[in-house]
């Protein structure tokens, strides 16, 4: 089984509203929770009670659609509101991510590291030291996980920032994006994934659910091609919509029946019949 390490702040953890998109359910997409691989359901992260849709589910679904009969596991380690300084290699977030990844690597092979962070570093000139700090994090991750050639995919910040609500203070997001692109373009096994054209929740800082689906597709395109993704993908909206729905497998249907039962939506007899 392949695995993917998810790092960064809230837009990697996901704050897209769950009710705004159809669920992605596939028994070949797993997530690490309580030390076990479980079938992925969203929210994948539980860094906050408000966790929601992030880019990882659509990324993983696209991977599964192109790697039939294989499975992929997601390792959720993003932390909402975290600055790049809080990801320093001697800090709790970094050490936790390494510990989780090492545990996951006992039963999987690391296929990619996804990074999305920078909103908290988009003001007061913090972009000036961003690349240096990111380099220290990436290099330490590669050493700790023995992953010298694993793709390191860095997501760009949305161009809705710096204008209103909670995103109004992110006035230097374009400079952070420039640093991220420069970094990806000058480091081996590293790609930049644009946030161009993504839409936000009403708070104007968190990527909405529909855009997170599209963002995940862009991350996968960077993995697939090994190149920077600088523009929205052709037909990415239709591609995102096609990720959900269709006929579910017996395993997924059993999960859905158990979910409905625990929510009081069906009787025990109906559950037994569904199983």
C-alpha positions in Angstrom: 0.0 0.0 0.0 1.1 3.5 -0.8 0.8 6.4 1.8 0.7 10.2 1.7 1.8 12.5 4.5 -0.5 15.6 4.9 1.2 18.7 6.4 0.4 22.4 6.9 -2.3 24.4 8.4 -6.1 24.6 8.1 -6.5 24.5 4.3 -4.7 21.2 4.3 -6.6 19.9 7.3 -9.8 21.1 5.5 -12.5 23.6 6.4 -14.7 23.2 3.4 -18.3 22.7 4.5 -19.2 19.0 4.4 -22.7 19.5 3.0 -21.6 21.4 0.0 -20.1 18.4 -1.9 -20.9 14.8 -2.4 -18.8 12.4 -0.3 -15.9 10.4 -1.7 -16.1 6.8 -0.5 -13.7 4.1 -1.7 -12.6 1.1 0.3 -9.1 1.5 -1.4 -8.6 4.9 0.3 -7.7 4.6 3.9 -6.7 7.0 6.7 -4.6 6.5 9.7 -6.6 6.9 12.9 -5.9 5.6 16.4 -3.0 3.7 15.0 -5.0 1.8 12.5 -5.8 2.1 8.8 -9.5 2.8 8.4 -11.6 3.4 5.3 -11.4 7.2 4.6 -14.3 9.4 5.5 -14.3 13.1 5.7 -13.2 15.0 7.7 -9.9 13.3 7.4 -8.3 15.6 10.0 -9.6 16.2 13.5 -7.3 19.1 14.4 -10.5 21.1 15.2 -14.2 20.3 15.7 -14.8 22.4 12.6 -12.6 20.3 10.3 -14.2 19.6 6.9 -13.3 19.1 3.3 -9.6 19.4 2.3 -7.7 18.5 -0.8 -6.6 15.0 0.2 -9.8 13.0 -0.7 -9.9 14.1 -4.3 -6.2 13.6 -4.6 -6.5 10.1 -3.3 -9.5 9.2 -5.4 -7.7 10.3 -8.5 -4.8 8.2 -7.5 -7.0 5.2 -7.0 -8.8 5.7 -10.3 -5.4 5.4 -12.1 -4.0 2.6 -9.9 -6.8 0.0 -9.9 -6.5 -2.8 -7.4 -4.1 -0.8 -5.2 -4.7 1.1 -2.0 -3.5 4.4 -0.7 -3.4 5.6 2.9 -3.6 9.2 4.1 -1.6 10.3 7.2 -3.3 13.4 8.6 -0.9 15.7 10.5 -1.9 19.3 9.5 -2.7 21.8 12.3 -5.1 24.7 11.8 -3.6 28.1 12.4 0.0 26.9 12.5 2.8 29.2 11.3 5.9 27.8 9.6 7.8 28.5 12.8 5.6 26.0 14.6 6.7 23.4 12.1 10.3 23.8 13.1 12.2 20.5 13.2 12.4 20.6 17.1 8.8 21.4 17.5 5.8 19.3 18.4 4.1 19.4 15.0 7.1 18.2 13.2 7.9 15.5 15.7 4.3 14.3 15.7 4.2 14.1 11.9 7.5 12.1 11.8 6.2 9.7 14.4 2.9 9.2 12.6 4.7 8.7 9.3 7.1 6.2 10.7 4.2 4.2 12.2 2.4 4.3 8.8 5.6 3.2 7.0 5.5 -0.1 8.9 2.7 -1.2 6.6 3.0 1.2 3.6 5.4 2.9 1.2 5.5 6.7 1.2 4.4 8.0 -2.2 4.2 11.8 -1.5 4.3 14.6 1.0 1.6 17.3 0.6 2.3 20.7 2.1 -0.1 23.6 2.3 0.8 26.4 4.7 1.4 30.1 4.5 -1.6 32.2 5.4 -0.1 32.7 8.8 3.1 34.0 7.2 1.5 36.4 4.7 2.1 39.6 6.6 4.9 41.7 8.2 7.5 40.5 5.8 7.6 36.9 7.0 7.8 35.7 3.4 11.5 36.7 3.4 12.6 33.8 5.5 9.9 31.3 4.3 12.0 29.4 1.8 14.9 28.9 4.2 12.6 27.5 6.9 10.7 25.3 4.4 14.0 23.9 3.2 15.0 22.9 6.7 11.7 21.2 7.2 11.8 19.3 3.9 15.4 18.1 4.4 14.7 17.0 8.0 11.6 15.0 6.8 13.6 13.3 4.1 16.3 12.3 6.5 13.9 11.1 9.2 11.8 9.1 6.9 14.6 7.9 4.6 12.7 9.5 1.7 15.3 11.3 -0.5 13.2 11.1 -3.7 9.6 11.2 -2.5 7.7 14.0 -4.2 7.2 17.0 -2.0 4.2 19.0 -3.3 3.6 22.5 -2.1 0.3 24.2 -2.6 0.0 27.9 -3.4 -2.3 30.3 -1.5 -5.6 31.4 -2.9 -5.9 34.7 -4.7 -9.0 35.6 -2.7 -6.8 36.5 0.2 -5.9 40.0 1.4 -9.3 41.4 0.7 -11.9 40.8 3.4 -13.0 39.1 6.7 -10.4 36.8 8.2 -8.3 36.8 5.1 -7.8 40.6 5.1 -4.5 40.5 6.9 -2.9 38.1 4.4 -1.7 41.0 2.3 1.5 39.4 1.3 0.1 36.1 0.0 1.5 36.8 -3.5 5.0 37.1 -2.1 4.6 33.8 -0.2 3.4 32.2 -3.5 6.4 33.6 -5.3 8.7 32.0 -2.6 6.8 28.7 -2.9 7.2 28.7 -6.7 10.8 29.7 -6.5 11.4 27.0 -4.0 9.7 24.2 -6.0 11.6 25.3 -9.1 15.0 25.1 -7.5 14.6 21.8 -5.5 14.6 18.3 -6.8 11.5 16.2 -6.4 9.5 19.2 -5.5 6.5 20.7 -7.3 4.3 23.8 -6.9 0.5 23.6 -7.1 -1.3 26.8 -7.9 -4.2 28.1 -5.9 -5.3 30.4 -8.7 -9.0 30.7 -9.1 -10.0 28.8 -5.9 -12.9 30.1 -4.0 -13.3 30.7 -0.2 -15.8 30.2 2.5 -17.5 33.4 3.7 -14.6 33.8 6.1 -12.4 34.6 3.1 -9.5 32.6 4.4 -10.5 28.9 4.1 -10.9 27.3 0.7 -14.5 26.1 0.1 -15.4 22.5 -0.4 -15.9 22.6 -4.2 -12.5 24.3 -4.7 -10.8 21.8 -2.4 -12.0 19.0 -4.6 -10.3 20.9 -7.6 -7.2 21.6 -5.5 -6.7 18.0 -4.8 -6.8 17.2 -8.5 -4.1 19.8 -9.1 -2.0 18.2 -6.4 -2.4 14.8 -8.1 -1.5 16.3 -11.5 1.8 17.6 -10.0 2.5 14.1 -8.7 1.6 12.4 -12.0 3.7 14.7 -14.2 6.4 15.7 -11.8 6.0 19.3 -12.9 4.7 22.5 -11.4 0.9 23.1 -11.9 0.7 26.8 -12.7 -2.9 27.1 -14.1 -6.2 25.5 -13.3 -6.6 22.1 -15.0 -8.8 21.9 -18.2 -12.2 20.6 -17.2 -11.3 20.3 -13.6 -14.8 21.1 -12.5 -16.2 18.2 -14.4 -13.4 15.9 -13.2 -14.1 16.9 -9.6 -17.8 16.2 -9.9 -17.1 12.7 -11.4 -15.2 11.6 -8.3 -18.3 11.1 -6.3 -21.3 8.9 -6.7 -21.8 5.8 -8.9 -22.3 2.3 -7.5 -20.6 1.7 -4.2 -18.9 -1.6 -3.3 -20.5 -3.9 -0.7 -17.9 -2.7 1.8 -18.9 0.9 1.3 -22.6 0.1 1.4 -22.0 -1.7 4.8 -20.3 1.3 6.2 -23.1 3.6 5.0 -25.7 1.3 6.6 -23.8 1.3 9.9 -23.5 5.1 9.8 -27.3 5.5 9.2 -28.0 3.1 12.1 -25.7 4.9 14.6 -27.4 8.2 13.6 -30.8 6.7 14.2 -31.9 6.9 10.6 -32.6 3.2 10.1 -33.8 0.3 12.4 -31.6 -2.6 13.5 -33.6 -4.9 11.3 -32.9 -2.6 8.3 -29.2 -2.6 9.2 -29.1 -6.4 9.3 -30.8 -6.6 6.0 -28.3 -4.1 4.5 -25.4 -6.1 5.8 
